[in-house]
Structures are given as structure tokens and as C-alpha cells.
Amino acid sequence: MILFFGTRPGKGQMVNLPNVKCVFCGQANTLSAWTQANYFHLFWIKIFKISTQKAIECSHCKRVYYKEEFTQEMVDALKQVDLMD
């Protein structure tokens, strides 16, 4: 019997973060949050979530913030849009 298994990324989700300033350039309303989950699959069917990647990008200066770089203001905004665990 042959088993096809492995990991695959799920669909990504992008949301704008209103009223949050970029720490790097100081511009407000320019941040977009991106999240994507990775799943274990068996025969190309998602079984369970392995991990989640999150990042925030400023559309003005193109600075990318990863989860360990999020400020408290960014975390609060992510909780409001239901992207933060």
C-alpha cells in the first residue's frame, strides 16, 4: 500500500490594520497583516495544523515585522481582527 503524506501551506489571509503606526517610518494606516497556516496532509487532505506564520508589512516603507517583532499596538490590532491566537 502506498501512502501519500507530507506538509502543505493553507490559504493565506491578508488584513489591513487601521490606526496603527509603523515603528520604522511613523506612517499610520499603512500596515497589512498576513497569516498562513501549514498543515499535515494524507492523500492531499488536510489532517491537522502544524504551524502558523504571521507577518506585518508597511506599504509605505516596505518594512516587514515578524511575530517576535510585533509591538503591543500591533498585537491589539490583530486581536481586533481575529488574526492573533
C-alpha positions in Angstrom: 0.0 0.0 0.0 1.3 3.4 -0.9 0.7 6.4 1.4 1.0 10.0 0.2 1.6 12.3 3.1 3.5 15.5 3.9 3.0 19.1 4.6 1.4 21.9 2.6 0.6 25.6 3.2 -3.0 26.6 3.5 -4.6 29.7 2.0 -3.1 32.9 3.3 -5.2 35.7 4.7 -4.3 39.4 4.5 -6.0 42.2 6.5 -5.3 45.9 6.9 -4.6 47.2 10.4 -6.3 50.6 10.9 -5.0 53.2 13.2 -1.6 51.5 13.8 1.6 53.3 13.2 4.7 51.8 11.6 7.5 51.9 14.1 10.1 52.3 11.4 8.7 55.2 9.3 6.0 56.6 11.6 3.2 56.4 9.0 -0.3 55.4 10.2 -2.8 53.2 8.4 -0.1 51.6 6.2 0.2 48.2 7.9 -1.1 45.0 6.5 -1.1 41.7 8.4 -0.6 38.4 6.7 -1.1 34.9 8.2 -0.7 31.4 6.7 -1.1 28.0 8.3 0.9 24.9 7.4 -1.0 21.5 7.5 -0.1 17.9 7.6 -1.9 16.1 4.8 -2.7 12.5 3.9 -3.6 11.9 0.3 -3.8 15.7 -0.2 -6.5 16.0 2.6 -5.6 18.4 5.4 -5.5 16.4 8.7 -4.2 18.9 11.3 -2.5 22.3 11.5 1.3 22.1 12.2 2.2 25.8 12.5 1.1 29.3 11.6 3.3 32.1 10.1 2.4 35.7 10.7 4.0 38.9 9.4 3.0 42.6 9.1 4.2 44.8 6.2 4.2 48.5 5.9 3.1 49.6 2.4 4.9 52.9 2.7 8.5 51.9 3.7 8.1 48.1 2.9 9.4 47.1 6.3 8.3 43.6 7.4 7.7 42.7 11.0 7.7 39.1 12.1 5.9 37.7 15.1 8.7 38.3 17.6 9.0 42.0 16.5 5.3 42.9 16.9 4.6 45.8 19.2 1.7 45.7 21.7 -0.2 48.1 19.5 0.1 45.6 16.6 -0.9 42.7 18.8 -4.0 44.5 20.0 -5.0 45.4 16.4 -4.5 41.7 15.4 -6.8 40.6 18.2 -9.5 43.0 17.0 -9.4 41.4 13.5 -9.2 37.9 14.9 -5.8 37.0 13.5 -3.9 36.6 16.8 -4.1 33.4 18.8 
